[in-house]
């Protein structure tokens, strides 16, 4: 029974790590729409690289079982800040998938 839970937790953590790795690459290469959104939000170009670095660290921490809790904490902080930012700007529909990812973090820590 417990082995199945650990397998499911590992799969969820791997999926979350994949999401954060992809997010890191998107922020690193910063397509035009993303650069425009950050610029309109008042963020500098260097914030994209900082976000890419933090997302890459999160992905790495989530992949290693011994550091998964730290990856979950860092990932939860990232996703919570994105959610609150979207809700503050009244972009409720965009916040739904981020909240779903946030809800996936506790099962990944099992």
C-alpha positions as CSV (number, residue, x, y, z in Angstrom):
1,X,0.0,0.0,0.0
2,X,2.7,2.5,1.0
3,X,4.8,1.6,-2.0
4,X,2.0,2.7,-4.3
5,X,1.7,6.0,-2.5
6,X,5.4,6.6,-2.9
7,X,5.3,5.8,-6.6
8,X,2.4,8.2,-7.1
9,X,4.2,10.9,-5.0
10,X,7.3,10.4,-7.1
11,X,5.3,10.7,-10.4
12,X,3.7,13.9,-9.2
13,X,7.0,15.4,-8.1
14,X,8.5,14.5,-11.4
15,X,5.7,16.1,-13.3
16,X,6.1,19.3,-11.2
17,X,9.8,19.2,-11.7
18,X,9.2,19.0,-15.5
19,X,6.8,22.0,-15.3
20,X,9.4,24.1,-13.4
21,X,12.2,23.0,-15.8
22,X,10.0,24.1,-18.8
23,X,9.2,27.3,-17.0
24,X,12.9,27.9,-16.5
25,X,13.6,27.5,-20.2
26,X,10.7,29.8,-21.2
27,X,12.0,32.5,-18.8
28,X,15.6,32.0,-20.0
29,X,14.8,32.4,-23.7
30,X,12.0,35.0,-23.0
31,X,9.7,35.0,-26.0
32,X,8.4,38.4,-27.0
33,X,5.0,38.0,-25.3
34,X,6.7,37.2,-22.0
35,X,9.1,40.0,-22.2
36,X,6.2,42.4,-23.0
37,X,4.2,41.2,-20.0
38,X,7.1,41.6,-17.6
39,X,7.9,45.0,-19.1
40,X,4.3,46.2,-18.7
41,X,4.3,44.9,-15.1
42,X,7.3,47.1,-14.4
43,X,9.9,44.3,-14.1
44,X,13.4,44.6,-15.6
45,X,14.9,42.1,-18.0
46,X,17.1,40.7,-15.3
47,X,14.0,39.5,-13.4
48,X,13.4,37.0,-16.2
49,X,16.8,35.5,-15.5
50,X,16.2,35.4,-11.8
51,X,12.9,33.7,-12.3
52,X,14.6,31.2,-14.6
53,X,17.2,30.4,-12.0
54,X,14.7,29.9,-9.2
55,X,12.6,27.7,-11.4
56,X,15.6,25.6,-12.3
57,X,16.6,25.2,-8.7
58,X,13.1,24.2,-7.8
59,X,13.1,21.6,-10.6
60,X,16.4,20.2,-9.4
61,X,15.3,20.0,-5.8
62,X,12.0,18.3,-6.7
63,X,13.8,15.5,-8.6
64,X,16.0,14.4,-5.7
65,X,13.9,12.6,-3.0
66,X,16.2,13.9,-0.1
67,X,15.6,17.5,-1.2
68,X,12.0,17.2,-2.4
69,X,10.6,19.0,0.7
70,X,12.7,22.0,-0.1
71,X,11.7,22.0,-3.7
72,X,8.1,21.7,-2.6
73,X,8.5,24.7,-0.3
74,X,10.2,26.8,-2.9
75,X,7.7,25.7,-5.6
76,X,4.8,26.5,-3.3
77,X,6.2,30.0,-2.7
78,X,6.6,30.6,-6.4
79,X,3.1,29.3,-7.3
80,X,1.5,31.2,-4.4
81,X,3.1,34.5,-5.5
82,X,2.0,33.9,-9.1
83,X,-1.6,33.1,-7.9
84,X,-1.8,36.2,-5.7
85,X,-0.5,38.4,-8.5
86,X,-3.0,37.1,-11.0
87,X,-5.9,37.4,-8.5
88,X,-4.8,40.9,-7.6
89,X,-4.9,41.8,-11.3
90,X,-8.4,40.2,-11.5
91,X,-7.2,37.5,-14.0
92,X,-9.2,34.7,-12.3
93,X,-9.3,32.3,-15.2
94,X,-5.5,32.4,-15.6
95,X,-5.1,31.7,-11.8
96,X,-7.0,28.4,-12.0
97,X,-4.2,26.2,-13.5
98,X,-1.6,27.7,-11.2
99,X,-3.8,26.9,-8.2
100,X,-4.1,23.3,-9.5
101,X,-0.3,23.1,-9.6
102,X,-0.2,24.5,-6.1
103,X,-2.7,21.9,-4.9
104,X,-0.4,19.1,-6.4
105,X,2.5,20.0,-4.2
106,X,1.4,18.4,-0.9
107,X,0.8,15.0,-2.5
108,X,4.2,15.1,-4.1
109,X,5.8,15.5,-0.7
110,X,4.3,12.2,0.6
